[in-house]
Amino acid sequence: MSILERLASFDHAITVGELAELLNLGRTAIYDMVRRCAIPCIRIGYSVRFDPDEIAKWLRARSSK
């Protein structure tokens, strides 16, 4: 199953841990991208979540470069 197909299967906002596992990155790398505003995210208080559709769009845009 591709990353985009796996993203489409989520019916909730993705946590940092879920996204890190999906992209095969460490949680620290994800938090660093959030800090640099390099990845679309949703901030809820101190928590960070990711919209699966927005992450899919972000990945498509990056793969065409």
Backbone as CSV, one residue per row, in Angstrom:
resi,resn,N_x,N_y,N_z,CA_x,CA_y,CA_z,C_x,C_y,C_z
1,MET,0.852,-1.174,0.000,0.000,0.000,0.000,0.901,1.241,0.000
2,SER,0.613,2.196,-0.861,1.427,3.404,-0.955,1.134,4.338,0.220
3,ILE,2.014,5.307,0.398,1.826,6.290,1.466,0.520,7.048,1.263
4,LEU,0.232,7.428,0.022,-1.004,8.176,-0.244,-2.239,7.322,0.054
5,GLU,-2.176,6.042,-0.252,-3.301,5.149,0.057,-3.453,4.999,1.567
6,ARG,-2.342,4.906,2.265,-2.408,4.803,3.720,-2.973,6.080,4.325
7,LEU,-2.596,7.239,3.774,-3.148,8.508,4.256,-4.657,8.558,4.054
8,ALA,-5.116,8.069,2.910,-6.552,8.090,2.608,-7.349,7.214,3.574
9,SER,-6.697,6.241,4.197,-7.407,5.332,5.095,-7.653,5.940,6.484
10,PHE,-6.980,7.043,6.812,-7.181,7.679,8.116,-8.507,8.422,8.127
11,ASP,-9.244,8.261,9.214,-10.509,8.984,9.369,-10.428,9.985,10.529
12,HIS,-9.197,10.326,10.880,-8.966,11.281,11.968,-7.687,12.055,11.696
13,ALA,-7.482,13.116,12.461,-6.238,13.875,12.358,-5.088,12.976,12.818
14,ILE,-3.980,13.062,12.122,-2.831,12.192,12.374,-1.940,12.815,13.445
15,THR,-1.447,11.992,14.340,-0.529,12.460,15.378,0.894,12.500,14.825
16,VAL,1.775,13.124,15.581,3.184,13.180,15.188,3.747,11.766,15.065
17,GLY,3.437,10.914,16.006,3.925,9.536,15.974,3.442,8.768,14.755
18,GLU,2.161,8.920,14.422,1.615,8.244,13.244,2.270,8.726,11.963
19,LEU,2.455,10.049,11.859,3.073,10.600,10.659,4.540,10.191,10.566
20,ALA,5.241,10.200,11.673,6.644,9.788,11.683,6.777,8.346,11.193
21,GLU,5.903,7.477,11.673,5.930,6.073,11.241,5.595,5.958,9.756
22,LEU,4.612,6.692,9.317,4.179,6.645,7.926,5.294,7.098,6.979
23,LEU,6.014,8.153,7.356,7.066,8.709,6.506,8.438,8.112,6.800
24,ASN,8.489,7.200,7.774,9.745,6.551,8.168,10.767,7.599,8.630
25,LEU,10.290,8.519,9.460,11.127,9.561,10.040,10.995,9.494,11.551
26,GLY,11.904,10.152,12.233,11.798,10.251,13.682,10.818,11.350,14.079
27,ARG,10.306,11.239,15.283,9.383,12.267,15.781,10.069,13.626,15.846
28,THR,11.353,13.636,16.174,12.101,14.890,16.251,12.141,15.571,14.891
29,ALA,12.310,14.801,13.832,12.333,15.372,12.478,10.986,16.005,12.143
30,ILE,9.902,15.364,12.540,8.565,15.908,12.289,8.389,17.218,13.065
31,TYR,8.757,17.208,14.348,8.643,18.428,15.145,9.510,19.548,14.576
32,ASP,10.681,19.211,14.048,11.544,20.223,13.433,10.870,20.832,12.207
33,MET,10.227,20.009,11.380,9.516,20.526,10.205,8.348,21.406,10.632
34,VAL,7.661,21.035,11.701,6.564,21.862,12.230,7.116,23.205,12.690
35,ARG,8.227,23.178,13.438,8.829,24.409,13.960,9.229,25.358,12.836
36,ARG,9.711,24.797,11.707,10.131,25.621,10.571,8.972,25.946,9.627
37,CYS,7.753,25.520,9.981,6.566,25.709,9.129,6.789,25.080,7.747
38,ALA,7.481,23.954,7.717,7.798,23.270,6.475,6.779,22.195,6.123
39,ILE,5.816,21.964,7.002,4.804,20.936,6.771,3.468,21.483,7.288
40,PRO,2.380,21.232,6.564,1.083,21.742,7.039,0.624,20.995,8.295
41,CYS,0.232,21.749,9.300,-0.193,21.116,10.551,-1.319,21.914,11.191
42,ILE,-1.903,21.297,12.190,-2.954,21.913,12.993,-2.433,21.941,14.430
43,ARG,-2.436,23.098,15.031,-1.985,23.211,16.414,-3.212,23.363,17.307
44,ILE,-3.283,22.511,18.308,-4.372,22.553,19.282,-3.712,22.638,20.651
45,GLY,-3.616,23.843,21.170,-2.857,24.032,22.406,-1.405,23.673,22.151
46,TYR,-0.879,22.748,22.942,0.494,22.294,22.751,0.582,21.083,21.822
47,SER,-0.552,20.566,21.411,-0.578,19.388,20.545,-0.475,19.791,19.074
48,VAL,0.092,18.895,18.291,0.202,19.092,16.853,-0.477,17.907,16.182
49,ARG,-1.339,18.202,15.220,-2.005,17.163,14.433,-1.887,17.513,12.967
50,PHE,-2.143,16.525,12.115,-2.004,16.697,10.677,-3.253,16.196,9.978
51,ASP,-3.769,16.986,9.047,-4.908,16.590,8.231,-4.374,15.648,7.146
52,PRO,-4.874,14.425,7.072,-4.360,13.473,6.075,-4.457,13.993,4.638
53,ASP,-5.526,14.715,4.318,-5.677,15.256,2.960,-4.621,16.314,2.665
54,GLU,-4.342,17.173,3.641,-3.324,18.211,3.460,-1.928,17.607,3.334
55,ILE,-1.661,16.563,4.103,-0.358,15.893,4.005,-0.215,15.226,2.644
56,ALA,-1.296,14.635,2.130,-1.255,14.018,0.795,-0.959,15.071,-0.268
57,LYS,-1.615,16.226,-0.173,-1.354,17.316,-1.131,0.096,17.779,-1.023
58,TRP,0.591,17.913,0.195,1.955,18.356,0.432,2.948,17.363,-0.185
59,LEU,2.695,16.075,0.011,3.585,15.062,-0.568,3.546,15.081,-2.084
60,ARG,2.360,15.229,-2.669,2.253,15.300,-4.143,3.031,16.497,-4.679
61,ALA,2.923,17.637,-4.023,3.618,18.845,-4.462,5.140,18.656,-4.370
62,ARG,5.596,17.989,-3.339,7.036,17.765,-3.166,7.563,16.738,-4.150
63,SER,6.751,15.774,-4.537,7.241,14.716,-5.441,7.344,15.211,-6.887
64,SER,6.679,16.320,-7.196,6.744,16.825,-8.567,7.927,17.758,-8.789
65,LYS,8.703,18.015,-7.741,9.868,18.915,-7.870,11.058,18.187,-8.426
